[in-house]
């Protein structure tokens, strides 16, 4: 078999040599042929030769903007944009159509009512969509219904919430860019003069106010930190309602204090930032941030904040600080728990085990010694945490376990904040004191 192969290759070599000797072309002719072949294959591989016919079917996706001296093209572009905006404005619901929509929704409400709130089922929702006209079709989708569906035992949604959703959608189509993602900063900046509750803001504070307001939208609606938010998500949440609530000239002091977007709230958060910035360099070091709140956040937790969060030469800017504040002030919310959980999950395993819990609680025990208190046994605290959370895996606590338990705010407070742990440990005493009309705080002990 081997000898046959050898003979075969010998024959091939002989034929090749014979053909070489019989080639009577000159060196110039051979070089010309070589150049021709090189040019042919190089052009084909580069894409300059015969292209695949499918290329002809690729739609055009780039249109050059007209130059300043191309007056006719500039005019054509302006006219096209004007026609486009006119067409879009005709698609918006006018007052009469909104009134008709409310009448139809009210007519199709489904018993029983929840308090004073009228409700509508999905079947009735679809019927209203058929009768409301073509302009309303985009509102009557399963996606919109699901966004507004909360904890109604009959699977219904609130008519008022849906109507407010439509109103916000119309408002945003009028006042915001017609794109999938919204430039919130410009929108809120233009909105400030229309909100009576913000009349007292100095113009020099506008940029800080806009930053404070926008950060809440992005913290809760952009969990993957893409830098973009879908209009659909903005409309379905309550943040825009809170922002537009500032149109009420008689808004109570309590409502202003609880509204993140109010002037007192924005000034409070920015004022705290300035007070923490002892060296007045516009940034916060770990030492400066350690005085946040009651000053009882553990050093171990703050180390993790500066390891995971965006800093500049080891110091935190105002945007990063806003995320920190939003997380700690809203510890019951999934987005806030996600923020804190990432800091607690040191090895990025996706869960907290006994080692991780012990690592953070040890700092609480050290703080208790500093305050002259007898440290609580970790074993007792660990058992209480697992009893509260009831994780699927008895040895691991995931973010979803924390969210599902409804105790995520308590668990995280126990692990990162001495004042939070003290509040948990003395919860029964505090309830008694509240009933007696007295209060207590860690600083008083």
Secondary structure, 3 states (H helix, E strand, C coil): CHHHHHHHHHHHHHHHHHHHHCCCCCHHHHHHHHHHHHHHHHHHHHCCCCCCHHHHHCCCCCCCCCCCCCHHHHHHHHHHHHHHHHHHHHCCCCHHHHHHHHHHHHHCCCCCCECCECEECHHHHHHHHHHCCHHHHHHCCHHHHHHHCCCCCCCCEEHHHHHHHHHHHHHHHHHCCCCCECCHHHHHHHHHHHCHHHCCCCHHHHHHHHHHHHHHHHHHHCCCCCCCCEHHHHHHCCHHHHHHHHHCCCCCHHHHHHCCCCHHHHHHHHHHHHHHCCCCCCCECHHHHCCCCCCCECHHHHHHHHHHCCCECCEECHHHHHHHHHHHHCCCCHHHHHHHHHHHCCCCCCCECHHHHHHHHHHHHHHHHHCCCCCCCHHHHHHHHHHHHCCCCCCCECHHHHHHHCCHHHHHHHHHEHHHHHHHHCHHHHHHHHHHCCCCCHHHC
